[in-house]
Amino acid sequence: MATDADMSKSIRATRVNHMNAVIENLDESVAHFRRLYGAELVVDLPQREWNACLIHVGRVIIELFAPHAFLLNARYGPHYLGVEYQADVDEVREVVAAHGVRLIRDIGAAVHTHPADCFGVAFEFYSGDFHERDWPLLDGPMKPPAFWRDEHPLGLTGLKGYTIAVEDIAAASAFLQSFLGAEAAYEAPRPAVSARAVGLQAADAVIELVTPVGDGVIERHLRRYGEGIRSTVFAVCDIERARRHFIAEGVDLVPGDSPGAFAVPAELNQGLMFEFSE
């Protein structure tokens, strides 16, 4: 059993390397993200269990996992699997053990935690960086921040954060503060979605925990998917400029979970909800 002294150890993450998501059809998903967001295909990662790849949109990298046979995933469908942070993997193993968290995958250079021990999130940790390197498929680095901010119609400025839907928000907040060294940033009601939120700063992104306080989209999300990551939140320099892009593309937007944000709903986005916020 982990002691209080053990539990005081936290992972010292530097940044979010990428979000991780399970999708049904890799080629269709890549084509969709290229068409609607101008995504860059960074690297193809075929493996025995699945085909995977990294795509890049506005300084946000997403690893897409497509199982070769979708039968075992079909009932649950496409969803966010987790998130990878840059951190010292040897230190991560110590903290994971101290917290009594299981590893569901360990490939040496990177580890994934068991989502059942982490409020539905498979946290991945890797000591390297993905943003500041050359990629053979791109013949160099990814497009720079200035391109996404100034030239792309969405005016993207990076990853604002991601949301996690949870049943017990106090327990989830305490866990992330202990496990990831996250710092409490805010608490806020979310009446539009019949929920309340707790914001935590972890490394370079905000984790927003949301829990239902009545019938609404968060309560229905938990019934459908259980606890886990609900959305990726992209930061934009001008919310109305970003909205105009999607309107021009014929996308039916919905309100985001937080005031002033909007979302591309999962059913129009290969099963993954994207939110946009200034």
Secondary structure, DSSP 8 states (H G I E B T S, - for coil): ---HHHHT------EEEEEEEE-S-HHHHHHHHHHHH--EEEEEEE-SSEEEEEEEETTEEEEEEEESSGGGGTTT-SEEEEEEEE--HHHHHHHHHHTT--EEEE-SSEEEE-GGGTTT-EEEEESS-SSSS-BGGGTBS---HHIIIIISTT-EEEEEEEEEE-S-HHHHHHHHHHHS--EEEEEEEEGGGTEEEEEEEETTEEEEEEEESSSSHHHHHHHHH-SEEEEEEEEES-HHHHHHHHHHTT---EE-SSTT-EEE-GGGTTT-EEEEE-
